[in-house]
Amino acid sequence: MDAISDRGLKQISWSTIVMFALGFWLSGSLLLDSVIIPSLSAAGMMASAGFANAGYLIFGVFNRIELLCAAAVLTSFLVLRRQNNFSPWTIVLGGLLLAITLVYTYILTPQMSGLGLQLNLFDESLTNMPQEMIYMHWGYWSLEAIKFIAGVTLLRWCYRNSCTI
């Protein structure tokens, strides 16, 4: 049995996983919020009847990617908290990021898509945005601001810790 591996040589760099996941997640979210959605709005796609389906598809896929990134971040901080002297706030902020992502995936995206869905295919008239949709947009942007603040804070803490190791 000479197949014993040395864990010292193959140890996972959890801080690298956190920085990669947060960087990928926050940059993708910034790209979606500041480039893709405004471009679709400027092109007039938000006024078309099929935008609710397209929006659900775009945000549905991105929300699943966000879930994977949030799970990787929280798991990494749980391991790093055990290995190093990270603050307990890293676990709290990582859990907050996961909770925000769960709200996006299972509450906001389905509700907003349902409100925007056109059920009468023969009605070509464009209606105004429902008041509930406006409240959900405010909730989305509030959660998005909290997500960016928490994500950048965690990224900063992890970068500082990885530079001192």
C-alpha atoms as a printed R data frame, in Angstrom:
    type eleno elety resid chain resno       x      y       z
1   ATOM     1    CA   MET     A     1   0.000  0.000   0.000
2   ATOM     2    CA   ASP     A     2   2.247  2.760  -1.250
3   ATOM     3    CA   ALA     A     3  -0.712  4.947  -2.288
4   ATOM     4    CA   ILE     A     4  -0.655  7.202   0.783
5   ATOM     5    CA   SER     A     5  -1.024 10.816  -0.256
6   ATOM     6    CA   ASP     A     6   0.599 13.739   1.463
7   ATOM     7    CA   ARG     A     7  -2.106 16.306   2.377
8   ATOM     8    CA   GLY     A     8   0.509 19.009   2.868
9   ATOM     9    CA   LEU     A     9   1.252 19.111  -0.847
10  ATOM    10    CA   LYS     A    10  -2.345 18.927  -2.028
11  ATOM    11    CA   GLN     A    11  -4.087 21.211   0.438
12  ATOM    12    CA   ILE     A    12  -6.955 23.274  -0.987
13  ATOM    13    CA   SER     A    13  -6.505 27.033  -0.915
14  ATOM    14    CA   TRP     A    14  -9.883 28.073   0.473
15  ATOM    15    CA   SER     A    15  -9.098 31.762   0.345
16  ATOM    16    CA   THR     A    16  -8.436 31.426  -3.389
17  ATOM    17    CA   ILE     A    17 -11.790 29.700  -3.817
18  ATOM    18    CA   VAL     A    18 -13.517 32.529  -1.934
19  ATOM    19    CA   MET     A    19 -11.803 35.247  -3.942
20  ATOM    20    CA   PHE     A    20 -12.516 33.494  -7.250
21  ATOM    21    CA   ALA     A    21 -16.164 32.783  -6.404
22  ATOM    22    CA   LEU     A    22 -16.822 36.306  -5.098
23  ATOM    23    CA   GLY     A    23 -14.991 37.931  -7.997
24  ATOM    24    CA   PHE     A    24 -16.856 35.848 -10.574
25  ATOM    25    CA   TRP     A    25 -20.202 36.327  -8.833
26  ATOM    26    CA   LEU     A    26 -19.982 40.064  -8.220
27  ATOM    27    CA   SER     A    27 -18.579 40.830 -11.672
28  ATOM    28    CA   GLY     A    28 -21.289 38.711 -13.325
29  ATOM    29    CA   SER     A    29 -23.946 40.451 -11.283
30  ATOM    30    CA   LEU     A    30 -22.518 43.854 -12.154
31  ATOM    31    CA   LEU     A    31 -22.457 42.903 -15.841
32  ATOM    32    CA   LEU     A    32 -26.056 41.710 -15.718
33  ATOM    33    CA   ASP     A    33 -27.322 44.768 -13.820
34  ATOM    34    CA   SER     A    34 -25.366 47.470 -15.617
35  ATOM    35    CA   VAL     A    35 -24.971 46.171 -19.185
36  ATOM    36    CA   ILE     A    36 -27.358 43.381 -20.178
37  ATOM    37    CA   ILE     A    37 -30.631 44.553 -18.635
38  ATOM    38    CA   PRO     A    38 -30.186 48.242 -19.628
39  ATOM    39    CA   SER     A    39 -29.313 47.087 -23.174
40  ATOM    40    CA   LEU     A    40 -32.484 45.019 -23.354
41  ATOM    41    CA   SER     A    41 -34.467 47.948 -22.029
42  ATOM    42    CA   ALA     A    42 -32.942 50.373 -24.542
43  ATOM    43    CA   ALA     A    43 -33.672 47.945 -27.376
44  ATOM    44    CA   GLY     A    44 -37.340 47.920 -26.368
45  ATOM    45    CA   MET     A    45 -37.446 44.262 -25.420
46  ATOM    46    CA   MET     A    46 -38.933 45.000 -21.981
47  ATOM    47    CA   ALA     A    47 -42.056 46.298 -23.693
48  ATOM    48    CA   SER     A    48 -42.542 43.102 -25.717
49  ATOM    49    CA   ALA     A    49 -44.886 40.357 -24.651
50  ATOM    50    CA   GLY     A    50 -42.210 37.677 -24.311
51  ATOM    51    CA   PHE     A    51 -39.897 39.571 -21.994
52  ATOM    52    CA   ALA     A    52 -41.250 37.866 -18.868
53  ATOM    53    CA   ASN     A    53 -40.237 34.485 -20.285
54  ATOM    54    CA   ALA     A    54 -36.837 35.757 -21.407
55  ATOM    55    CA   GLY     A    55 -36.268 37.493 -18.059
56  ATOM    56    CA   TYR     A    56 -37.187 34.349 -16.160
57  ATOM    57    CA   LEU     A    57 -34.756 32.342 -18.276
58  ATOM    58    CA   ILE     A    58 -31.891 34.841 -17.913
59  ATOM    59    CA   PHE     A    59 -32.365 35.392 -14.188
60  ATOM    60    CA   GLY     A    60 -33.219 31.750 -13.518
61  ATOM    61    CA   VAL     A    61 -29.911 30.545 -14.927
62  ATOM    62    CA   PHE     A    62 -27.948 33.328 -13.251
63  ATOM    63    CA   ASN     A    63 -29.679 32.694  -9.910
64  ATOM    64    CA   ARG     A    64 -28.577 29.046  -9.993
65  ATOM    65    CA   ILE     A    65 -24.998 30.170 -10.650
66  ATOM    66    CA   GLU     A    66 -25.345 32.615  -7.737
67  ATOM    67    CA   LEU     A    67 -26.494 29.752  -5.511
68  ATOM    68    CA   LEU     A    68 -23.366 27.771  -6.363
69  ATOM    69    CA   CYS     A    69 -21.116 30.774  -5.695
70  ATOM    70    CA   ALA     A    70 -22.863 31.593  -2.405
71  ATOM    71    CA   ALA     A    71 -22.573 27.975  -1.268
72  ATOM    72    CA   ALA     A    72 -18.873 27.909  -2.191
73  ATOM    73    CA   VAL     A    73 -18.261 31.179  -0.323
74  ATOM    74    CA   LEU     A    74 -20.087 30.067   2.825
75  ATOM    75    CA   THR     A    75 -18.429 26.633   2.808
76  ATOM    76    CA   SER     A    76 -15.002 28.178   2.303
77  ATOM    77    CA   PHE     A    77 -15.490 30.608   5.173
78  ATOM    78    CA   LEU     A    78 -16.667 27.779   7.430
79  ATOM    79    CA   VAL     A    79 -13.432 25.932   6.672
80  ATOM    80    CA   LEU     A    80 -11.302 29.079   6.964
81  ATOM    81    CA   ARG     A    81 -12.947 29.968  10.276
82  ATOM    82    CA   ARG     A    82 -11.878 26.568  11.579
83  ATOM    83    CA   GLN     A    83  -8.322 26.802  10.172
84  ATOM    84    CA   ASN     A    84  -7.500 30.476  10.753
85  ATOM    85    CA   ASN     A    85  -8.662 33.233  13.023
86  ATOM    86    CA   PHE     A    86 -11.301 34.721  10.758
87  ATOM    87    CA   SER     A    87 -13.968 36.818  12.376
88  ATOM    88    CA   PRO     A    88 -17.347 35.181  13.064
89  ATOM    89    CA   TRP     A    89 -18.795 37.978  10.929
90  ATOM    90    CA   THR     A    90 -17.495 36.165   7.843
91  ATOM    91    CA   ILE     A    91 -19.949 33.347   8.557
92  ATOM    92    CA   VAL     A    92 -22.768 35.829   9.164
93  ATOM    93    CA   LEU     A    93 -22.070 37.724   5.929
94  ATOM    94    CA   GLY     A    94 -21.646 34.484   3.974
95  ATOM    95    CA   GLY     A    95 -24.998 33.286   5.313
96  ATOM    96    CA   LEU     A    96 -26.536 36.639   4.401
97  ATOM    97    CA   LEU     A    97 -25.273 36.253   0.838
98  ATOM    98    CA   LEU     A    98 -26.785 32.774   0.644
99  ATOM    99    CA   ALA     A    99 -30.094 34.061   2.046
100 ATOM   100    CA   ILE     A   100 -30.204 36.889  -0.510
101 ATOM   101    CA   THR     A   101 -29.563 34.413  -3.301
102 ATOM   102    CA   LEU     A   102 -32.332 32.132  -2.036
103 ATOM   103    CA   VAL     A   103 -34.732 35.097  -1.987
104 ATOM   104    CA   TYR     A   104 -33.775 35.945  -5.575
105 ATOM   105    CA   THR     A   105 -34.115 32.365  -6.790
106 ATOM   106    CA   TYR     A   106 -37.292 31.240  -5.075
107 ATOM   107    CA   ILE     A   107 -39.255 34.433  -4.358
108 ATOM   108    CA   LEU     A   108 -38.384 37.477  -6.468
109 ATOM   109    CA   THR     A   109 -37.656 35.933  -9.871
110 ATOM   110    CA   PRO     A   110 -40.782 33.725 -10.016
111 ATOM   111    CA   GLN     A   111 -43.022 36.489  -8.655
112 ATOM   112    CA   MET     A   112 -41.698 39.148 -11.020
113 ATOM   113    CA   SER     A   113 -41.967 36.798 -13.989
114 ATOM   114    CA   GLY     A   114 -45.511 35.899 -13.018
115 ATOM   115    CA   LEU     A   115 -46.515 39.549 -12.786
116 ATOM   116    CA   GLY     A   116 -45.002 40.308 -16.187
117 ATOM   117    CA   LEU     A   117 -46.504 37.305 -17.929
118 ATOM   118    CA   GLN     A   118 -49.049 38.143 -20.609
119 ATOM   119    CA   LEU     A   119 -51.886 35.655 -20.397
120 ATOM   120    CA   ASN     A   120 -54.037 37.027 -23.218
121 ATOM   121    CA   LEU     A   121 -52.148 36.365 -26.447
122 ATOM   122    CA   PHE     A   122 -54.620 38.359 -28.547
123 ATOM   123    CA   ASP     A   123 -54.284 41.545 -26.514
124 ATOM   124    CA   GLU     A   124 -51.540 43.608 -28.164
125 ATOM   125    CA   SER     A   125 -51.950 46.659 -25.964
126 ATOM   126    CA   LEU     A   126 -49.060 47.533 -23.705
127 ATOM   127    CA   THR     A   127 -49.974 48.075 -20.093
128 ATOM   128    CA   ASN     A   128 -48.091 49.934 -17.409
129 ATOM   129    CA   MET     A   129 -45.958 48.112 -14.922
130 ATOM   130    CA   PRO     A   130 -48.026 46.845 -11.971
131 ATOM   131    CA   GLN     A   131 -47.442 48.557  -8.627
132 ATOM   132    CA   GLU     A   132 -46.343 45.241  -7.071
133 ATOM   133    CA   MET     A   133 -43.611 44.974  -9.711
134 ATOM   134    CA   ILE     A   134 -42.289 48.412  -8.750
135 ATOM   135    CA   TYR     A   135 -42.095 47.346  -5.100
136 ATOM   136    CA   MET     A   136 -40.285 44.164  -6.121
137 ATOM   137    CA   HIS     A   137 -37.795 46.180  -8.148
138 ATOM   138    CA   TRP     A   138 -37.083 48.324  -5.082
139 ATOM   139    CA   GLY     A   139 -36.607 45.141  -3.055
140 ATOM   140    CA   TYR     A   140 -34.320 43.707  -5.722
141 ATOM   141    CA   TRP     A   141 -32.113 46.794  -5.843
142 ATOM   142    CA   SER     A   142 -31.983 46.999  -2.050
143 ATOM   143    CA   LEU     A   143 -30.886 43.366  -1.807
144 ATOM   144    CA   GLU     A   144 -28.422 43.943  -4.634
145 ATOM   145    CA   ALA     A   145 -26.807 46.835  -2.718
146 ATOM   146    CA   ILE     A   146 -26.583 44.712   0.441
147 ATOM   147    CA   LYS     A   147 -25.091 41.870  -1.609
148 ATOM   148    CA   PHE     A   148 -22.398 44.108  -3.079
149 ATOM   149    CA   ILE     A   149 -21.487 45.625   0.287
150 ATOM   150    CA   ALA     A   150 -21.284 42.209   1.981
151 ATOM   151    CA   GLY     A   151 -19.443 40.635  -0.960
152 ATOM   152    CA   VAL     A   152 -16.826 43.374  -1.218
153 ATOM   153    CA   THR     A   153 -16.341 43.286   2.565
154 ATOM   154    CA   LEU     A   154 -15.753 39.519   2.496
155 ATOM   155    CA   LEU     A   155 -13.477 39.840  -0.509
156 ATOM   156    CA   ARG     A   156 -11.436 42.526   1.262
157 ATOM   157    CA   TRP     A   157 -11.127 40.448   4.463
158 ATOM   158    CA   CYS     A   158 -10.098 37.370   2.532
159 ATOM   159    CA   TYR     A   159  -7.548 39.271   0.433
160 ATOM   160    CA   ARG     A   160  -6.005 40.848   3.538
161 ATOM   161    CA   ASN     A   161  -5.781 37.471   5.229
162 ATOM   162    CA   SER     A   162  -4.263 35.760   2.192
163 ATOM   163    CA   CYS     A   163  -1.592 38.470   1.915
164 ATOM   164    CA   THR     A   164  -0.515 37.986   5.531
165 ATOM   165    CA   ILE     A   165  -0.316 34.193   5.383
